[in-house]
């Protein structure tokens, strides 16, 4: 663990194995400086244990920064279950994972991530109270996508204010990649604000529904990068900002909810040099974790969630202003700010 390139001063890493259910899981805790570590659990068929370890280390570090920048009293952690989510799921497996989470006595709070549904997490919740993302219960926060989308919409407004010098999105041309859980709600907000939308997805049914509701023009998945637009809003896949796509994009700003948008860290500087203002992904998409944080607090409160989204939008504005002022990549500034908050909490 100490030798892998993904190790970033993690506090602890826990490995679990359960013969009866076949559970093989890793819970990585990057930091608890700001509060208990929180981050979802991913189920993935890794090629080997090293790949599972690297993912757990990398994702838990990312959660520390996402939680810190959203000003939440939470640290960063992540669970990974090594297995095929299509063939190896069982209630017993998730109960065993619930016992693993419980054995950490609240140092780590789990929730859904890729490969794990609210139905699965229900079984985790039978064994531990340190679980969020439940559909039922006193503090259940339900689907985080509407709150994520609200944050993304406000983030697009904040980015447009700086990149396009406009207070209103009326008439602003926005190319949206992905109209799934987050993208569909984002499109709803944007259409209401008067933006002119071009959308793409690999799901024709979603495209038709969103186009009908918002008047958006539909393009093929690969054509989204060539659209004559003011803003590109990625809400589907990671690693979509690379040398090839950057060269094709004609926009003044990139602002969307997808995780890990920059294919490599140096793309932050390349995007800046191309004259494109980038809303760092882990800042603009923090609405979902804010929603989960409210559930973790024990009392779900929409006004609290909304006020946190406002604070997050203000933080995004500060990051973008600093990036413009100092002619530096916004991604670098966001990371610096998150790290500084964690360091201050340590002190
Ligand atoms: P989702 O699976 O509901 O939506 C993703 C959409 O992208 C789907 O409609 C899918 O068909 C589409 N898609 C897949 N491949 C595509 C391609 N090649 N071109 C165009 N579209 C494609 O997922 P979601 O919950 O809406 O999340 C979207 C992104 O936002 C992900 O990167 C996710 O990690 C991130 N995110 C989501 C939340 C949340 O609250 N759901 C919070 C933070 C970040």
Boltz pocket constraint, residues with backbone or C-beta under 6 A from the ligand:
constraints:
  - pocket:
      binder: B
      contacts: [[A, 144], [A, 145], [A, 146], [A, 148], [A, 177], [A, 178], [A, 179], [A, 180], [A, 181], [A, 182], [A, 183], [A, 200], [A, 201], [A, 202], [A, 203], [A, 206], [A, 221], [A, 235], [A, 236], [A, 237], [A, 238], [A, 257], [A, 258], [A, 259], [A, 285], [A, 286], [A, 288], [A, 289]]
      max_distance: 6.0
